[in-house]
Amino acid sequence: MDPAPTSKKDIMENDIKKECQIILEKYFEKREYDKEKVEKWKNYSLKDIYDYLEKKYNDFGFIIAIIVKKKGNSRTDSRIICRNNTDDFICVNVVSETMFCEIRVYFYKLHNSKISLLDFIEENIILEMNSILTKNLEKKNYTYESAKESVKNIVNELNDYLLKKSVKRRPYSSNICYILEKPMEFIFNYKIIRLKYIPLITSYSNDSLYSLLILILLEN
């Protein structure tokens, strides 16, 4: 048995994880993949999680990301430039015979910030995101182990690039990468609670795989 959480962050993380698991099982456990129904279940799940977080934790901001996929395997990984004593993320999933559903919730303690994202954002960030995806995935065939390695390399390289940027005040950020085997069918969406943010999204595709890379920059 895992030890009981002790810190405020650990307790919060544990509570959110339990609530997300309940909500995912409510809508997705033991159900068949049907695109029209999955769209509804995805929306219901996001709303339930949104309402829970908004009411219970009014001094935090959140990013809620959901992906539901029908075929193939996906690997995801995330890196956060954050305050480790208060900020973190949780990930829960439900698997049925025909689909995989994953929810990720990132939480950030709200602070007054003088950061301007417009001063930080430049065309080179998108170009770098495209370059990282291409370098790691070009001419590769999908395998589970290859995707597992590539997704970690992608998010680490993007994180390293952001950390090396020469700026007075660095914004906090989250980046998420999905790699899916073709042919694929998936639904992705996200919601933001109380955060001032700018999302940057890019993708890569070849005959064997598809990858989606999302960078969310925060002013809070």
Buried (B, 14 or more C-beta within 10 A) or exposed (E): EEEEEEEEBEEBBBBBBEBBBEBBEEBBEEBEBEEEEBEEBBBEBBEBBBEBBBEEBEEBBBBBBBBBBBBBBBBBBBBBBBEEEBBBBBBBBBEEEEBBBBBBBBBBBBEEBEBEBEEBBEEEBBEBBBBBBBEBBEEBEBBEEBBBEBBBBBBBBBBEBBEEEEEEEBBBBBBBBBBBBEEBBBBBBBBBBBBBBBEBEBEBEBEBBBBBBBBBBBBB
